[in-house]
Amino acid sequence: MLQLNTAGYQALGNLRSRGEFPPEWSRIDELESVTNRVMERFRQERFEVSNRLGPGFLIPELIERAIRTGEREHMDDDAADGRDRLEWVRALDRMNHMTLAYAHQCDLLMPIIAGLAQTERPVGILELAAGSGGLAFALAERARQAGIEVRVTASDIVPEMVSEGNRLAGERNLPVSFRRLNAFDFDGVEPGSVDLVVISQSLHHFTSGQLALMIAQAEKHGASAFVGIDGYRSLLLAGGVPLVAGLQGIAAFTQDGLTSARKFWSEIELDIIATIATRRQAHRVTCSWPLTMLHAPLKPPKGS
């Protein structure tokens, strides 16, 4: 219900016909505000379309508006103790192992990684907002089993996550390293050193403009592809995610589960973000229940 595809695609078509989409941008420092503005305009147009289509479309639109939230999660609170944030990430890792979520994500990512594999060097993978590296370790292990050489860099902005990741990496014989990184500017990432940029289970933590920045920075730094994975926006997951999160017995983590599910991006919204960031339609947005995956092949920078 919360995908709102019929009204959404009509709204997007209206914006295209009026020359409002896709928008023009020339400098990466204006991309964030341009994308946020277009997303807001799209939602306004979708509401107007739903209203014209009648109650069968307006009611789901109103439910969508009631459920969606801009509330920040405890995990995103810069004032929260880093040790608490680390404990919430550990709870997420336990939930992912329990639900086989990491295995599912590896199933989605491995065909892309295999397509990037070369004989000359390992596939360079950069994971953004990686927490303590649950997916990074799972990917490295799956690649080793497949006989594909990779080099995984897991990044996060929270120092405690990076420290925990490096501690775990020291205990495992896997090609995974951790570093602190601002996902919006890729400061310190050597151009051409990364083939694939991944962000998983964290798309909803960021605005549309911030996600567009990540995609554009991945392209600017020479990555061949950007992949974003998150929960599928639906009423079922809006109730199911906090229910499963509640099994951890951590109140803040349970509340974050409810907030997360209310913030998941719809498929058409991810399509809009990728179109603006890449200035083309080469990407795909697909559902592999209960996940949505954005796969955007990227152009190499000029002169590379």
C-alpha positions in Angstrom: 0.0 0.0 0.0 2.8 2.5 0.9 4.5 2.2 -2.5 1.7 4.3 -4.1 2.9 3.4 -7.6 -0.1 4.5 -9.7 -0.3 8.0 -8.3 3.5 8.2 -8.0 4.2 7.5 -11.6 1.4 9.8 -12.8 2.9 12.5 -10.6 6.4 11.9 -11.9 5.0 12.0 -15.5 3.4 15.4 -14.7 6.7 16.8 -13.4 8.5 15.5 -16.5 5.9 17.1 -18.9 6.3 20.4 -17.1 10.1 20.3 -17.3 10.4 20.0 -13.5 12.1 16.6 -13.7 14.9 15.7 -13.9 16.3 18.9 -12.5 19.5 20.6 -13.7 22.6 20.7 -11.4 26.2 21.4 -12.3 28.1 21.5 -8.9 28.0 18.7 -6.4 27.6 21.2 -3.6 24.1 22.1 -4.9 23.0 18.5 -5.4 21.6 18.0 -1.9 19.3 21.0 -1.9 18.2 20.3 -5.5 17.3 16.7 -4.7 15.5 17.5 -1.4 13.4 20.2 -3.3 12.4 17.8 -6.1 11.4 15.1 -3.6 9.2 17.5 -1.8 7.7 18.7 -5.0 7.0 15.1 -6.1 5.2 14.3 -2.9 3.0 17.4 -3.3 2.2 16.4 -6.9 1.4 12.8 -5.8 -1.0 14.1 -3.2 -2.8 16.2 -5.8 -3.0 13.2 -8.2 -4.3 10.9 -5.5 -7.0 13.5 -4.7 -8.1 13.6 -8.3 -8.1 9.8 -8.6 -10.6 9.4 -5.8 -10.9 7.8 -2.3 -9.2 4.5 -3.3 -6.0 6.4 -3.9 -6.4 9.3 -1.5 -6.9 7.1 1.5 -3.5 5.2 1.0 -1.9 8.6 0.4 -3.2 9.9 3.7 -2.1 6.7 5.5 1.4 7.2 4.0 1.5 10.8 5.2 0.4 9.7 8.7 3.0 6.9 8.9 6.0 8.7 7.4 8.2 10.5 10.0 11.2 12.7 10.0 12.0 11.7 13.6 15.6 10.9 14.3 16.5 7.5 15.7 18.4 7.0 18.9 21.2 5.6 16.7 21.5 9.0 14.9 21.7 11.1 18.1 25.1 12.6 18.2 24.6 13.3 21.9 24.1 9.6 22.6 26.9 7.7 24.3 29.1 5.9 21.8 28.9 2.7 23.9 25.1 2.8 23.8 25.2 3.2 20.0 27.6 0.3 19.7 25.2 -1.8 21.8 22.3 -1.0 19.5 24.4 -2.0 16.5 25.3 -5.3 18.2 21.5 -5.8 18.7 21.0 -5.2 15.0 23.8 -7.7 14.2 22.0 -10.3 16.3 18.7 -9.6 14.6 20.3 -9.9 11.2 21.9 -13.3 12.0 18.6 -14.5 13.5 16.6 -13.5 10.4 19.3 -14.6 7.9 19.4 -11.0 6.7 23.1 -10.9 6.0 22.9 -14.1 3.9 20.0 -12.5 1.9 22.1 -9.3 1.3 25.1 -11.4 0.3 22.9 -13.2 -2.2 21.9 -9.9 -3.8 25.4 -8.4 -3.8 27.5 -11.4 -4.9 26.4 -11.4 -8.6 27.4 -7.7 -8.8 30.7 -8.4 -7.1 31.4 -11.3 -9.5 30.7 -9.1 -12.4 33.4 -6.6 -11.2 36.0 -9.3 -10.5 39.3 -8.9 -12.3 42.4 -11.0 -12.4 44.8 -8.1 -11.8 43.6 -7.0 -8.4 40.9 -7.6 -5.7 37.5 -6.0 -6.1 37.5 -2.9 -3.9 34.3 -2.6 -1.8 33.5 0.4 0.3 30.6 0.0 2.8 29.1 3.2 4.1 27.5 3.5 7.6 28.8 0.0 8.2 28.4 -0.1 12.0 30.7 -2.7 13.4 30.9 -4.6 10.1 28.3 -7.4 10.2 27.7 -7.2 6.5 31.3 -6.5 5.6 32.5 -9.7 7.3 29.7 -11.7 5.8 30.5 -10.4 2.3 34.2 -11.1 2.7 33.5 -14.7 3.8 31.0 -15.3 1.0 33.6 -14.0 -1.5 36.3 -16.3 -0.2 33.9 -19.2 -0.5 33.3 -18.2 -4.1 36.9 -17.8 -4.9 36.6 -14.1 -5.6 39.4 -11.8 -4.2 38.0 -8.7 -2.5 39.2 -5.9 -0.3 36.5 -4.6 1.9 36.7 -1.2 3.6 33.9 -0.7 6.2 33.3 2.9 7.2 31.3 4.7 9.8 31.3 8.2 11.3 31.1 6.9 14.9 34.6 6.2 16.4 33.3 3.4 18.7 32.0 1.5 15.6 35.3 1.8 13.9 37.2 0.6 17.0 34.9 -2.3 17.5 35.2 -3.3 13.8 39.0 -3.2 13.8 39.0 -5.3 17.0 36.8 -7.9 15.3 38.9 -7.7 12.1 41.9 -8.5 14.2 40.3 -11.8 15.3 39.3 -12.9 11.8 41.4 -13.8 8.8 39.4 -11.8 6.3 40.3 -8.9 4.0 38.3 -6.3 5.9 39.5 -3.0 7.4 37.6 -0.2 9.1 38.0 3.6 8.9 36.1 6.7 10.0 34.5 8.4 6.9 32.1 11.1 6.1 29.8 9.4 3.6 29.0 12.8 2.0 32.5 13.8 0.8 34.6 10.5 0.8 37.5 12.6 2.1 40.7 10.4 2.0 39.3 7.8 -0.4 41.8 7.5 -3.2 40.0 7.9 -6.6 40.0 4.6 -8.5 40.5 2.5 -5.4 36.9 1.4 -5.0 34.9 -0.6 -7.5 31.6 -0.9 -5.5 30.1 1.4 -2.9 27.4 -0.3 -0.7 25.1 1.1 1.9 22.8 -1.4 3.5 20.0 -1.1 6.1 20.9 2.6 6.5 19.3 4.4 3.6 16.4 5.5 5.7 18.8 7.3 8.1 19.5 9.9 5.4 17.6 12.5 3.4 17.1 12.2 -0.3 19.7 14.8 -0.9 22.2 13.1 1.3 21.7 9.8 -0.6 22.1 11.6 -3.9 25.4 13.0 -2.6 26.6 9.5 -1.7 25.9 8.2 -5.2 27.5 11.3 -6.9 30.6 10.9 -4.7 30.9 7.2 -5.5 30.9 8.2 -9.2 33.3 11.0 -8.7 35.8 8.7 -7.0 35.7 6.2 -9.8 33.4 3.4 -8.5 31.8 1.2 -11.1 28.5 0.8 -9.1 26.5 2.0 -6.2 24.2 -0.3 -4.3 21.7 0.7 -1.6 19.7 -1.9 0.3 17.0 -1.2 2.8 13.6 -2.5 4.0 10.7 -2.6 1.6 8.2 0.2 2.4 5.0 -1.5 3.5 2.5 -1.6 6.3 3.6 -5.2 7.1 7.1 -4.1 7.8 5.9 -1.0 9.7 4.5 -3.4 12.2 6.9 -6.3 11.8 10.3 -4.6 12.1 9.6 -3.2 15.7 8.1 -6.5 16.6 11.3 -8.4 15.7 13.5 -5.6 17.2 11.6 -6.0 20.4 12.9 -9.5 20.9 16.2 -7.9 21.9 14.6 -6.5 25.0 16.2 -3.0 24.4 13.7 -0.2 24.5 15.7 2.3 22.4 16.4 -0.4 19.8 12.7 -1.3 19.6 11.7 2.3 19.2 14.3 2.7 16.5 12.8 -0.3 14.7 9.5 1.4 14.6 11.0 4.7 13.4 13.1 2.9 10.7 10.1 1.1 9.2 8.2 4.4 8.9 11.1 6.0 7.1 11.9 3.4 4.5 12.0 4.7 0.9 9.6 3.6 -1.7 10.9 2.2 -5.0 9.9 5.3 -7.0 11.5 7.6 -4.5 14.8 5.7 -4.8 14.4 5.9 -8.6 14.0 9.7 -8.4 17.1 10.0 -6.2 19.3 7.9 -8.5 18.0 9.7 -11.6 19.0 13.1 -10.2 22.4 11.9 -8.9 23.5 10.1 -12.0 21.6 12.3 -14.6 20.5 9.1 -16.4 18.2 6.0 -16.1 20.8 3.2 -16.1 19.9 2.1 -12.6 17.4 -0.5 -11.4 15.3 -0.6 -8.2 14.0 -4.0 -7.3 12.2 -5.8 -4.5 13.6 -8.9 -2.9 11.2 -9.2 0.0 11.6 -7.9 2.6 14.3 -5.7 1.0 14.4 -3.1 -1.7 17.7 -2.8 -3.7 18.9 0.2 -5.7 21.7 -0.9 -8.2 23.2 2.1 -10.1 26.0 1.4 -12.6 28.3 4.5 -12.6 30.3 6.2 -15.3 34.1 6.5 -14.8 35.3 10.0 -14.2 36.5 11.9 -17.3 40.1 11.3 -18.0 40.2 7.9 -16.2 
